[in-house]
Amino acid sequence: MDGAEARAQIDDLIESHPDWRGALLARARAAILEVDPAITETWKWMGAPVWELDGILVVGNIFKAKVKLGFMYGASLADPTSLFNGELGGNQRRSYELYEGDELDVAGLQDLVREAIERNRAKPAKASRTT
């Protein structure tokens, strides 16, 4: 799926949730994309918006009672404002979960996205095999 198709899928997801969840995901999307113009939007795993730059940064999900912004390698990111409030028990993922009435911390989210970009850029490139 190309970028235009992914953007359309994300637009459709937001529009199909005309309540606080769609509005919150739309604000989170805008905040994420504002961090770096090279961030791309993709659509993965049969229905999840994903924002990427040199690897996955954030996976968005809308649930019945929350909007979840998952960071695949969140456990390795600095979180000075303690936004991560989900998936805290594992050694890899972390999520920022918002419920009705919660206010999106745009600056904190953008700081996490910047951290994720730096983490992706710092990871070693995969060695190519030669035979």
C-alpha positions as CSV (number, residue, x, y, z in Angstrom):
1,M,0.0,0.0,0.0
2,D,1.5,3.3,-1.0
3,G,1.5,6.5,1.1
4,A,-1.6,8.0,-0.4
5,E,-3.6,4.8,0.3
6,A,-2.3,4.6,3.9
7,R,-3.3,8.3,4.5
8,A,-6.7,7.5,3.1
9,Q,-7.1,4.5,5.4
10,I,-6.1,6.6,8.4
11,D,-8.5,9.4,7.3
12,D,-11.3,6.7,7.1
13,L,-10.5,5.4,10.5
14,I,-10.7,8.8,12.1
15,E,-13.9,9.6,10.2
16,S,-15.5,6.3,11.3
17,H,-15.1,7.4,14.9
18,P,-16.8,10.8,15.0
19,D,-16.5,11.0,18.8
20,W,-13.6,12.0,21.1
21,R,-11.5,9.0,19.9
22,G,-11.4,10.1,16.3
23,A,-10.7,13.7,17.3
24,L,-7.9,12.6,19.6
25,L,-6.3,10.3,17.0
26,A,-6.4,13.2,14.5
27,R,-4.6,15.5,17.0
28,A,-2.0,12.8,17.8
29,R,-1.5,12.2,14.1
30,A,-0.9,16.0,13.4
31,A,1.5,16.2,16.4
32,I,3.5,13.1,15.2
33,L,3.7,14.4,11.6
34,E,4.8,17.8,12.8
35,V,8.0,16.4,14.3
36,D,9.8,15.7,11.0
37,P,8.6,16.1,7.4
38,A,10.2,12.7,6.5
39,I,7.8,10.7,8.7
40,T,5.7,8.5,6.6
41,E,2.3,7.0,7.3
42,T,1.6,3.3,6.6
43,W,-1.2,1.0,7.3
44,K,-0.3,-2.4,8.8
45,W,-1.6,-5.4,10.6
46,M,-5.1,-5.4,9.1
47,G,-6.1,-2.0,10.4
48,A,-3.4,0.0,12.3
49,P,-2.0,3.4,11.4
50,V,1.7,3.4,11.7
51,W,4.1,6.3,11.6
52,E,7.7,5.5,10.5
53,L,11.1,7.1,9.9
54,D,14.0,4.8,9.6
55,G,11.8,2.1,11.2
56,I,8.5,2.1,13.1
57,L,8.0,5.0,15.5
58,V,4.3,4.8,16.6
59,V,1.4,2.5,16.1
60,G,-2.1,4.0,16.7
61,N,-5.2,2.1,17.7
62,I,-8.7,3.1,18.6
63,F,-10.4,0.9,21.1
64,K,-13.9,1.1,22.7
65,A,-12.7,3.2,25.7
66,K,-9.3,4.5,24.7
67,V,-6.8,5.6,22.0
68,K,-3.5,3.8,22.2
69,L,-0.2,5.2,20.8
70,G,2.2,2.3,21.0
71,F,6.0,2.6,20.7
72,M,7.5,-0.6,19.6
73,Y,10.8,0.0,21.5
74,G,9.4,2.4,24.1
75,A,11.2,0.6,27.0
76,S,14.5,1.9,25.5
77,L,13.3,5.5,25.2
78,A,13.7,8.3,27.8
79,D,10.3,9.4,29.1
80,P,11.0,12.4,31.3
81,T,7.4,13.5,31.5
82,S,6.1,9.9,32.3
83,L,3.7,9.7,29.4
84,F,4.0,6.0,29.1
85,N,1.1,4.5,31.1
86,G,0.5,1.1,29.2
87,E,2.5,-2.0,28.5
88,L,4.9,-1.1,31.4
89,G,5.7,-4.7,32.4
90,G,7.6,-5.8,29.3
91,N,11.1,-5.1,28.2
92,Q,10.3,-3.7,24.8
93,R,7.0,-1.9,24.2
94,R,5.4,1.0,25.9
95,S,2.2,2.9,25.1
96,Y,0.6,6.2,25.8
97,E,-3.0,5.5,26.4
98,L,-5.7,8.2,26.5
99,Y,-9.2,7.9,27.7
100,E,-12.3,10.2,27.3
101,G,-11.5,13.5,29.0
102,D,-7.7,13.1,28.8
103,E,-5.8,15.9,27.3
104,L,-3.2,15.0,24.7
105,D,0.3,16.1,25.8
106,V,1.5,17.3,22.4
107,A,5.0,18.4,23.6
108,G,5.5,15.2,25.5
109,L,4.3,13.0,22.6
110,Q,6.6,14.9,20.2
111,D,9.5,14.4,22.5
112,L,8.9,10.6,22.5
113,V,8.7,10.6,18.7
114,R,12.0,12.4,18.6
115,E,13.5,9.9,21.0
116,A,12.1,7.1,18.8
117,I,13.7,8.6,15.7
118,E,17.0,8.9,17.4
119,R,16.8,5.2,18.5
120,N,16.0,4.1,15.0
121,R,18.9,6.0,13.5
122,A,21.3,4.7,16.2
123,K,20.5,1.0,15.6
124,P,23.2,-0.8,13.6
125,A,22.4,-1.4,9.9
126,K,21.8,-5.1,9.1
127,A,24.9,-6.7,7.5
128,S,24.4,-8.0,4.1
129,R,25.2,-11.7,3.5
130,T,27.8,-12.6,0.9
131,T,28.5,-16.1,-0.2
